[in-house]
Amino acid sequence: MSDENNKDNNPLQGDAGNLPEPDLSNNDLIKRPLDQTGQEGHKSLDDKALDETNESEISSDNKDDSSSLPENFASKDSLSLNSESDSADLELQKETLETDKAAEGITEQGQTQEKGEGSGGLSYTPKYEPQVYDPSWPKGRILSVQGPVVDVQFQKGVKVPALYDVLKTETFDGRPVAIEAVEHLRGNIVRCIALKDTLNLQKNSFAYATGSPIKVPVGDELFGRIVDVSGNPLDNKPPVVTSQQQQIRKPLPKARFELSTKEPDKPQVLETGIKMIDLLFPLVKGSKTGILGGAGCGKTVIILELINNVVYKHQGSCVFTGIGERIREGNELYYELEEHGLLDKVMMVFGQMNEPPGARYEIVNTGITMAEYIQSKNKDVLLFMDNIFRFVQGGQEVSILLGRVPSETGYQPTMASEVGYIQERIRSIKGGGSITSMQAVYVPADDMTDPAVVAIYSYLDASIKLSRDLVQKGFYPAIDPIASTSTNLDPSIVGQKHFDIAQKVITMINKYNSLHKIVQVIGIEELAKADRKDYERAEKVLYFMTQPFVVGEGFSGMKGEYVAIDQTIDSCCRIIDGEFDKREPKSFYMIGKAK
C-alpha cells in the first residue's frame, strides 16, 4: 500500500506526521533534573509526564504561524481540553503517590524542610534510633546475604572477629541487626549467622566487630520481664537497665573437690505438688529432669504447673527459656503469672519458632546465664526449658546453612558436643546455690531412639515419659510410670517408707498392664480372686494419679489441687491396703488426696 493511501486512511497521518524530530544533542533537553537536595538525579515518572506536558504547551504557544498547521491537526480549543484532562490525570497520579508514601510511613509529620540554595528538599526521619559504634571496633563490608547467612570481609591486616563474636550492622532504614561469627573463610571473610531478620540488609554496608560474644544484662531488674537472645525487651516496655552484663558463652566453672570432706551432702527433695512426680520421680535440687513426649501430650502444661507450684509454695526464683516453641504459649504464660501475682519471681527469655535458627540456637545460653546469676547470689533457681529439642534443631539448621556434611540421620556432626556443653553448665556448686532444670523434650514421631533424644537423655537424672494412650483415655498428667525412670528414687534420698510405697505402686501398675489384655478378652470375672483384687486396686491407683492443674482450670473447669508428698504417700498406702475396695475407680478421677 502506498504512502498516499496511508495518509488517506489515517487522519492523523499528514504533514504533522512528518514534523522534524527534536534535536537530542541539545544539552538543555537531556540535562538531568535536580533532585530535592539540589543534586543531579532522576525524576519520577509523574514529574517526567508533567515536564513533557509543559514543554508541549510552551512549544504550541511559541508557534507564530498557526495557519501553517494541517486541517486535521487538533485545534486550540481541543488542545486546551486535552491539557485539562492531562492535568486532571496528573493530579490523580500525584494523590496516588502521596497515598503510597503515607502508607509507607512517609508523612508530612515525618519530614522536615531543609533550607538552602536551590529548590530545597525534604528529609525522612527514621523510626529507629541512630546506632553508635565504637571507633576502635574493626570494620568490614558485607559481601553477601543469603537468608540468615551473612558474609563479611575485612581488609588485610585487620584482626578478624573470633568465633561466636558478635558483629553489629543495620539495614538501610536504620534497623539494628546483630550477627554472630561462626566460620572463617579465605580472604579475611567471616561467615556469620544472623540473630535477627536480615530483610533490607544491603550489600557493601558496614559491619562492626564488637570483639566479644553476646552480652546480656543480668540483675534483679529482669524479674517479670521478657527479653530475647540479646537481652532486648519483647514486652513493649522500656529497655532493661542493669549494673552489669555477662557473656552468654564462657568457660565452664571449675569444680573444687576437697579430699578431707568424705561425706557427701545429702540431696534435698523439692516438693512439686504433683502426685505422680513426687511419688515416683522425685525432684532433687541441682538435678536435671526431662519431660519426653510427642506433640499434644502436655509437656508445656506440666512445666507451667511446676512453675506455679514452686513459685507459689516455695517462693523460689525461676527462669523460663522458650526455645523454638509457639509465641502463643509464652503469651499465655505471661498473663497466667501476672494473674496469680507470680510475675515478679520469674525471668523469661524467648527465642521462638519465628526467629532465625541462630536465635533459637543461642537462646539456651542466654537462659543459663541468667540462672547462673541467681545461683551466684547463693540462691536456688529452677530453670525451665521448653523445648530443648528445638535447640538441637536450631543447631542442625545452622550446620546445614554452613554447608557442613550431616551425620547419617541428618543431624549436625557436632550435636553431641553442643548438647554436652549446655548440660554441663547446669549444675550445683558446693557452698553456693543450685540450678534445678526441667527440660521438655519433643520426641519426633514418638521415636525414643532418635539421636537427638538419646543425646539429651544421657544427661538426665530423671526422665518422665508422656504416653499418648493415656492422653486418649483422658488421664492427665499423662505420665507413663513404667517407661519413666528416676535415679532420685532411692531410700537414702526419699526415705524407706516412700521408697517401699513407690515400688508397690509400680509393681501393681505393671501387673495391671499385663492383666488388662486378658480382661479385655475373657472379662474380669474370670480372673483369680487375688489377681482380681490387685487389678481393681491398681486401677484405683491409676485413677488417683490423675490431678487437676491450676494452670488448666480454664480448660478443665475443675479447681486445681496441690497435694503434699505426705498426703500422696498416705493416700496410696490406704488404696493398696484395701481401705477403698468398695468404691468405684472413677471416684478417684481428678481429685486431690483420697478421702
C-alpha positions in Angstrom: 0.0 0.0 0.0 1.4 3.4 -0.9 2.1 6.3 1.4 -0.8 8.3 -0.1 -3.3 5.6 0.9 -1.8 5.6 4.4 -2.4 9.3 4.6 -6.0 9.0 3.5 -6.8 6.1 5.9 -5.1 7.7 8.9 -6.5 11.2 9.6 -3.5 12.0 11.8 -1.0 11.0 9.2 -0.3 14.2 7.3 2.2 16.9 7.4 2.2 16.6 11.2 3.5 13.1 10.9 6.5 14.5 9.1 7.4 17.0 11.7 11.1 17.1 12.4 12.3 15.1 15.4 13.7 17.0 18.3 17.4 17.6 18.4 18.6 15.3 21.3 22.1 16.8 21.1 20.8 19.8 22.9 22.1 19.6 26.5 19.1 21.6 27.7 16.7 18.8 26.6 18.6 15.9 28.0 20.0 17.6 31.1 19.2 15.6 34.3 16.9 17.5 36.5 18.0 18.4 40.0 16.6 16.3 42.9 15.1 17.7 46.1 18.5 18.0 47.7 19.9 20.2 44.9 21.9 17.4 43.3 21.5 15.9 39.9 19.4 12.8 39.9 16.4 11.0 38.2 12.9 12.3 38.3 9.9 10.2 38.9 7.5 9.2 36.1 4.9 11.7 37.3 7.5 14.6 37.1 8.6 13.5 33.6 5.0 13.4 32.4 4.4 16.9 33.9 7.5 18.3 32.2 6.5 16.8 28.8 3.1 18.4 29.1 4.5 21.8 30.0 7.0 21.6 27.2 4.3 20.8 24.7 2.2 23.7 25.8 5.1 26.1 25.7 6.1 24.9 22.2 2.5 25.3 21.0 2.3 28.9 22.4 5.5 29.9 20.7 4.2 28.9 17.3 3.9 32.1 15.2 2.2 30.7 12.2 -0.7 28.6 13.4 -2.3 28.7 9.9 0.5 26.5 8.6 -0.8 23.6 10.5 -2.8 20.9 8.6 -6.5 21.0 8.7 -6.8 17.7 10.5 -4.5 18.9 13.3 -6.1 19.5 16.7 -7.5 22.9 17.3 -6.6 25.2 20.1 -9.9 24.5 21.9 -9.4 20.8 21.7 -5.8 21.2 22.8 -6.9 23.1 25.9 -9.5 20.3 26.7 -6.8 17.7 26.3 -4.5 19.7 28.6 -7.1 19.9 31.2 -7.7 16.2 31.1 -4.0 15.5 31.3 -3.7 17.9 34.3 -6.5 16.0 36.0 -4.8 12.7 35.3 -1.5 14.2 36.7 -3.3 15.4 39.8 -4.8 12.0 40.3 -1.4 10.4 40.0 0.1 12.8 42.5 -2.7 12.0 45.0 -2.0 8.3 44.5 1.7 8.8 45.0 1.1 10.8 48.2 -1.2 8.0 49.4 1.5 5.4 48.8 4.1 7.5 50.6 1.7 7.8 53.6 1.2 4.0 53.6 5.0 3.6 53.9 5.1 5.9 56.9 6.5 8.9 54.9 4.1 11.5 56.0 4.4 15.2 56.3 4.9 14.9 60.1 8.0 12.6 59.4 9.5 15.1 57.0 11.5 18.3 57.8 12.1 21.2 55.4 15.7 21.8 54.7 16.7 25.4 54.0 19.5 26.0 51.5 20.3 27.0 48.0 18.4 25.6 45.1 14.9 24.1 45.3 15.2 22.9 48.9 14.2 19.4 50.0 12.5 17.1 52.4 14.4 14.6 54.6 12.9 11.5 56.0 13.0 11.0 59.8 13.9 7.3 60.5 11.9 5.4 63.1 14.9 3.7 64.6 17.4 5.5 66.8 20.8 6.0 65.1 23.3 3.4 66.2 26.6 4.4 67.9 29.7 2.3 67.2 33.0 2.3 69.0 35.7 3.8 66.7 38.1 1.1 67.9 35.9 -1.7 66.5 37.3 -3.3 63.3 35.1 -2.5 60.3 34.2 -4.8 57.5 31.9 -4.8 54.5 29.0 -7.2 53.8 29.7 -9.3 50.7 26.5 -11.4 50.6 23.3 -12.0 52.4 21.7 -15.4 51.9 18.8 -15.7 54.3 20.3 -15.8 57.8 23.8 -16.3 56.5 25.9 -13.1 56.1 29.4 -13.0 54.8 31.6 -10.0 55.9 35.0 -9.2 54.5 37.7 -7.3 56.4 40.8 -5.6 54.9 44.2 -7.2 55.1 46.0 -6.5 58.4 42.7 -6.1 60.2 42.0 -8.5 63.1 39.0 -10.6 62.1 36.5 -11.4 64.9 36.8 -14.7 66.7 34.3 -17.5 66.5 31.0 -16.6 68.3 31.9 -12.9 68.4 29.1 -10.5 67.6 29.1 -8.1 64.7 26.7 -5.2 64.6 25.2 -3.7 61.4 22.0 -2.1 60.3 19.5 -2.2 57.5 19.1 0.7 55.1 16.2 2.0 57.2 18.3 2.0 60.4 17.1 -1.2 62.0 19.9 -2.7 64.0 20.9 -6.3 63.2 23.3 -8.5 65.3 25.2 -11.3 63.5 27.4 -13.9 65.1 30.7 -15.2 63.6 30.6 -19.0 63.1 33.2 -19.7 60.4 36.4 -18.2 58.9 36.9 -18.3 55.1 39.8 -17.3 52.8 40.4 -13.7 52.1 39.6 -12.3 55.5 36.0 -13.3 55.1 33.9 -14.2 58.2 30.7 -16.2 57.7 28.1 -15.2 60.2 24.6 -16.3 61.3 22.1 -13.5 61.9 20.3 -13.3 65.3 17.5 -11.1 63.7 15.8 -10.9 60.4 18.1 -9.8 57.6 15.4 -8.2 55.5 16.6 -4.9 53.9 20.3 -5.6 54.8 22.3 -4.2 52.0 25.5 -5.4 50.2 28.6 -3.3 50.9 27.2 -1.9 54.1 29.5 -1.8 57.1 29.6 -4.4 59.9 31.5 -3.6 63.1 33.2 -6.4 65.1 32.5 -5.9 68.8 35.3 -8.2 69.9 33.2 -10.3 72.4 30.4 -12.8 72.3 26.8 -11.9 73.0 26.4 -9.9 76.2 23.1 -9.7 78.1 22.1 -7.6 81.1 21.8 -9.5 84.3 20.2 -8.4 87.6 17.0 -8.4 89.6 15.6 -5.9 87.1 14.9 -8.8 84.8 12.3 -10.4 87.0 8.9 -10.0 85.4 10.4 -9.1 82.0 10.6 -10.9 78.7 13.8 -10.5 76.6 15.3 -12.0 73.5 18.6 -13.6 72.9 20.5 -10.3 73.1 18.6 -9.0 76.2 16.3 -6.7 74.3 12.8 -6.4 75.7 9.9 -8.2 74.0 7.1 -7.0 76.3 6.7 -3.4 74.8 8.4 -2.0 77.9 11.5 0.2 78.2 14.9 -1.4 77.8 16.3 -3.3 80.8 18.9 -1.2 82.6 21.2 -3.2 84.9 24.5 -2.5 86.6 26.3 -5.4 84.9 26.3 -7.5 81.7 27.6 -11.0 81.2 28.7 -13.0 78.2 26.4 -15.9 77.4 29.3 -18.1 76.3 32.0 -18.6 78.8 34.2 -21.5 80.1 32.7 -24.0 82.5 33.3 -23.2 86.2 35.9 -25.4 87.8 34.6 -27.8 90.4 36.5 -28.0 93.6 36.9 -31.3 95.4 38.0 -31.5 99.0 39.5 -34.9 99.8 39.2 -34.1 103.5 35.5 -34.0 103.3 34.5 -37.6 102.6 30.8 -37.3 103.4 28.8 -36.0 100.5 26.0 -33.6 101.0 22.5 -35.2 101.3 20.3 -34.4 98.3 17.3 -32.2 99.1 13.9 -33.3 97.7 11.9 -30.4 96.1 8.2 -30.9 96.5 6.3 -30.1 93.4 2.6 -30.8 94.5 2.1 -33.1 91.5 1.3 -36.6 92.9 2.9 -38.7 90.1 6.1 -36.8 90.1 6.5 -36.5 93.9 5.8 -40.2 94.5 7.6 -42.0 91.6 10.1 -39.4 90.2 11.0 -37.0 93.0 12.7 -33.7 92.1 16.1 -33.1 93.8 17.8 -29.7 93.9 20.5 -29.5 91.3 19.2 -32.3 89.2 18.1 -32.5 85.6 14.6 -33.9 84.7 13.4 -34.3 81.2 9.8 -34.5 80.1 9.6 -36.5 77.0 6.6 -36.8 74.7 5.2 -36.1 71.3 3.1 -33.2 70.2 -0.1 -32.7 72.2 0.9 -34.8 75.2 1.0 -32.0 77.7 4.7 -31.2 78.2 4.2 -27.4 78.4 1.2 -27.8 80.8 3.3 -29.8 83.3 6.1 -27.2 83.1 3.6 -24.3 83.7 2.1 -26.2 86.7 5.6 -26.7 88.1 6.4 -23.0 87.8 3.1 -22.1 89.5 3.6 -24.6 92.4 7.3 -23.9 93.1 7.0 -20.1 93.0 3.7 -20.1 95.0 4.7 -22.6 97.6 8.4 -22.2 97.9 8.8 -18.5 96.9 11.6 -19.6 94.6 13.1 -17.9 91.6 12.6 -19.3 88.1 14.0 -18.7 84.7 11.8 -19.8 81.8 13.5 -20.3 78.5 11.2 -20.6 75.4 13.2 -22.4 72.7 11.6 -22.6 69.3 8.1 -23.0 70.5 4.9 -21.1 69.8 4.8 -17.5 71.0 1.1 -18.1 72.0 2.4 -20.3 74.8 4.7 -17.5 76.0 1.9 -15.0 75.9 -0.4 -17.3 77.9 2.4 -17.9 80.5 2.9 -14.2 80.9 -0.7 -13.4 81.7 -1.1 -16.5 83.8 1.8 -15.5 86.0 0.5 -11.9 86.1 -3.0 -13.1 87.2 -1.6 -15.2 90.0 0.8 -12.5 91.2 3.9 -14.6 90.4 5.4 -12.4 87.6 8.0 -10.7 89.8 9.6 -14.1 90.6 10.2 -15.3 87.0 12.7 -14.2 84.3 11.5 -15.1 80.8 13.7 -15.5 77.7 12.2 -16.3 74.4 13.6 -17.3 71.0 10.5 -18.6 69.3 9.9 -20.5 66.1 9.5 -17.4 64.1 13.1 -16.4 64.9 16.1 -17.3 62.7 18.0 -20.5 63.7 20.8 -18.5 65.2 18.5 -17.1 67.8 16.9 -20.4 68.6 20.4 -22.0 68.9 21.8 -19.3 71.3 18.7 -18.6 73.4 19.7 -21.6 75.7 22.9 -19.9 76.7 21.1 -16.7 77.5 18.7 -18.5 79.8 21.5 -20.4 81.5 23.4 -17.1 82.0 20.5 -15.6 83.9 20.1 -18.8 86.0 23.9 -18.6 86.8 23.5 -15.0 88.0 20.8 -16.1 90.5 22.9 -19.0 91.5 25.9 -16.7 92.2 23.7 -15.0 94.9 23.6 -18.3 96.8 20.0 -18.9 95.8 18.3 -22.0 94.4 16.8 -21.4 90.9 14.6 -23.5 88.7 15.5 -23.4 85.0 12.7 -24.4 82.7 13.4 -25.2 79.1 10.7 -25.6 76.5 11.8 -27.2 74.3 15.4 -28.4 74.5 14.9 -30.4 71.3 14.4 -27.1 69.4 17.9 -26.2 70.4 19.3 -29.2 68.6 17.1 -28.4 65.7 18.4 -24.9 65.5 22.0 -26.2 65.5 21.0 -28.6 62.7 19.7 -25.7 60.6 22.8 -23.6 61.2 25.0 -26.6 60.3 23.1 -27.1 57.0 23.3 -23.4 56.2 27.1 -23.5 56.7 27.3 -26.4 54.3 28.6 -29.0 56.8 28.2 -32.6 56.0 25.4 -34.0 58.2 25.5 -37.3 60.1 23.8 -40.4 58.9 20.5 -39.4 60.5 20.6 -35.8 59.2 21.7 -34.1 62.4 24.8 -31.9 62.7 28.1 -33.7 63.3 28.8 -31.7 66.4 25.5 -32.5 68.1 27.0 -34.5 71.0 29.5 -31.7 71.9 26.8 -29.0 71.7 24.4 -30.8 74.0 27.2 -31.7 76.4 28.3 -28.0 76.7 24.8 -26.9 77.5 24.1 -29.7 80.0 27.4 -29.4 81.8 26.7 -25.7 82.7 23.5 -26.8 84.6 24.9 -27.9 87.9 25.2 -27.0 91.6 28.2 -25.5 93.2 29.2 -26.6 96.7 28.8 -23.7 99.0 26.6 -21.8 96.6 23.2 -22.0 95.0 21.8 -24.8 92.8 20.2 -24.9 89.4 17.4 -27.4 89.1 16.5 -28.0 85.5 13.2 -29.1 84.0 13.5 -29.8 80.2 10.7 -30.5 77.9 11.9 -32.8 75.1 10.0 -33.2 71.9 10.2 -36.7 70.6 9.9 -36.8 66.8 7.2 -39.3 65.7 7.3 -40.7 69.3 10.6 -42.4 68.4 12.7 -42.7 71.6 15.7 -43.9 69.5 16.0 -40.6 67.7 19.7 -39.5 68.0 18.8 -36.1 69.4 16.6 -37.6 72.1 19.3 -40.1 73.0 21.9 -37.4 73.3 19.7 -35.3 75.7 18.5 -38.4 77.6 22.1 -39.4 78.6 22.5 -36.3 80.7 19.2 -36.5 82.6 18.8 -37.7 86.2 15.1 -38.5 85.6 13.1 -38.9 82.5 9.3 -38.5 82.6 7.8 -40.2 79.5 4.3 -39.0 78.4 2.0 -41.6 76.9 -0.3 -40.8 74.1 -2.6 -43.7 75.1 -3.1 -42.1 78.5 -3.9 -38.8 76.7 -6.6 -40.6 74.7 -8.1 -42.0 77.8 -8.2 -38.6 79.5 -5.6 -39.3 82.1 -3.7 -36.1 83.0 -0.9 -35.8 83.6 -0.3 -38.5 81.0 2.9 -39.8 82.6 3.7 -43.5 81.9 5.0 -44.8 85.2 6.6 -47.9 83.6 8.5 -46.2 80.8 9.7 -43.4 83.0 12.8 -43.6 85.2 14.4 -41.7 88.0 17.8 -42.1 89.8 16.5 -40.0 92.7 14.0 -42.7 93.9 16.4 -44.1 96.4 15.9 -44.8 100.2 18.8 -42.6 101.1 17.2 -39.7 99.4 13.4 -40.1 99.8 13.3 -42.4 102.9 12.4 -46.0 103.3 8.6 -45.7 103.5 8.4 -43.5 100.5 10.6 -45.9 98.5 8.6 -49.0 99.6 5.2 -47.4 98.6 6.6 -46.3 95.3 7.9 -49.8 94.5 4.5 -51.3 95.4 2.7 -48.8 93.1 5.0 -49.6 90.2 4.6 -53.3 90.7 0.8 -53.1 90.8 0.6 -50.9 87.7 2.9 -53.3 85.8 0.7 -56.3 86.8 -2.4 -54.3 85.8 -0.9 -53.7 82.3 -0.3 -57.5 81.8 -3.8 -58.4 83.1 -5.6 -55.7 81.1 -5.3 -57.6 77.8 -6.7 -60.7 79.4 -9.6 -58.9 80.9 -10.5 -57.4 77.5 -10.9 -61.0 76.2 -12.4 -63.0 79.0 -13.7 -60.4 81.4 -12.6 -59.5 84.9 -14.9 -62.2 86.4 -12.7 -64.9 85.0 -9.6 -63.8 86.9 -8.4 -65.5 90.1 -9.5 -63.8 93.3 -6.1 -62.5 94.2 -5.4 -61.2 90.6 -8.9 -59.5 90.5 -8.2 -57.7 93.8 -4.8 -56.5 92.6 -6.3 -55.5 89.2 -9.0 -53.4 90.8 -6.7 -51.7 93.3 -4.2 -50.9 90.6 -7.0 -49.3 88.6 -7.9 -47.1 91.5 -4.2 -46.1 91.9 -4.1 -45.1 88.2 -7.3 -43.0 88.5 -5.9 -41.5 91.7 -2.7 -40.3 90.0 -4.8 -38.0 87.8 -4.8 -34.5 89.0 -6.5 -31.1 88.1 -3.9 -28.4 87.5 -4.2 -24.8 88.5 -3.0 -23.6 85.1 -5.6 -25.8 83.4 -8.7 -24.5 85.3 -9.8 -22.6 82.3 -9.9 -25.7 80.1 -11.0 -28.4 82.5 -13.4 -26.4 84.6 -12.1 -28.0 87.8 -10.2 -26.3 90.6 -6.5 -27.1 90.7 -5.2 -29.2 93.5 -1.8 -29.0 95.2 -1.0 -32.3 97.0 1.8 -32.6 99.5 4.1 -35.6 99.4 2.9 -37.0 102.8 -0.7 -36.8 101.6 0.2 -38.7 98.4 2.0 -41.4 100.2 -0.8 -41.8 102.8 -3.5 -42.0 100.1 -1.6 -44.6 98.1 -1.0 -46.7 101.2 -4.7 -46.7 102.0 -5.7 -47.7 98.5 -3.1 -50.6 98.4 -4.3 -51.8 101.8 -7.8 -52.2 100.6 -9.5 -49.4 102.5 -11.3 -48.2 99.4 -12.2 -51.6 97.9 -15.9 -50.8 97.9 -15.5 -47.6 95.9 -15.6 -47.3 92.2 -12.3 -46.5 90.5 -13.8 -43.5 88.7 -14.5 -41.8 92.1 -10.7 -41.2 92.3 -10.5 -39.4 89.0 -9.2 -35.8 89.1 -9.1 -35.4 92.9 -6.5 -34.3 95.4 -5.9 -36.5 98.3 -8.1 -39.6 98.9 -10.9 -39.1 101.4 
